[in-house]
């Protein structure tokens, strides 16, 4: 099973801003739905960053964008 690391975001707006910042730094990210069983609160959206995950988290935090946390999900948990 493939697992994915997700950065949970407090709002879709923050997710879009973070995605744009990462893209400018050369890091690809996708906005995805946070699995309902994993969502603590917030908007229900996360960023999936296939490469340079730790670096992406650091960049987002350094940019002043709040994150709700990070989680790892497997293929079966994504919905």
C-alpha positions in Angstrom: 0.0 0.0 0.0 1.2 3.5 -0.8 1.1 6.1 1.9 0.8 9.8 1.5 2.0 12.6 3.9 -0.5 15.4 4.1 -0.3 18.9 5.6 -3.7 19.7 7.1 -4.7 23.3 6.5 -7.1 25.5 8.5 -8.8 27.0 5.4 -8.9 26.5 1.6 -7.5 30.0 1.2 -4.4 29.0 3.3 -4.1 25.8 1.3 -4.1 27.8 -2.0 -1.5 30.3 -0.6 0.8 27.6 0.6 0.6 25.7 -2.7 1.6 28.9 -4.5 4.5 29.6 -2.2 5.8 26.0 -2.6 5.5 26.1 -6.3 7.6 29.3 -6.4 10.2 27.3 -4.4 10.1 24.4 -6.9 8.0 22.1 -4.7 4.9 20.5 -6.3 1.8 20.2 -4.1 -1.8 19.2 -4.6 -4.8 20.3 -2.6 -6.7 17.3 -1.5 -9.6 16.5 0.9 -8.5 15.5 4.3 -9.9 12.0 5.2 -12.9 12.6 7.5 -11.6 10.2 10.1 -8.3 12.1 10.3 -9.7 15.7 10.2 -9.5 17.3 13.6 -11.1 20.6 12.6 -10.6 23.2 10.0 -11.8 23.3 6.4 -11.2 19.7 5.5 -8.5 20.4 3.0 -4.8 19.3 3.0 -1.8 19.6 0.9 -0.2 16.5 -0.5 3.5 17.0 -1.2 5.0 14.0 -2.9 8.6 15.1 -2.5 10.5 17.3 0.0 7.7 17.0 2.6 9.7 18.2 5.6 11.1 21.1 3.6 7.6 22.0 2.5 6.3 22.1 6.1 9.2 24.4 7.1 8.7 26.7 4.2 4.9 27.0 4.9 5.6 27.7 8.6 8.3 30.3 7.8 5.9 32.0 5.5 3.6 32.6 8.4 0.8 30.3 7.2 -0.7 28.2 10.0 -1.1 24.5 9.6 -3.3 22.2 11.6 -0.8 19.4 11.6 0.6 16.6 9.5 -0.8 13.1 8.9 0.1 10.0 6.9 -2.7 8.1 5.1 -2.7 4.9 3.1 -4.7 4.4 -0.1 -7.7 2.9 1.7 -8.0 5.8 4.2 -8.2 8.6 1.6 -12.0 8.9 1.6 
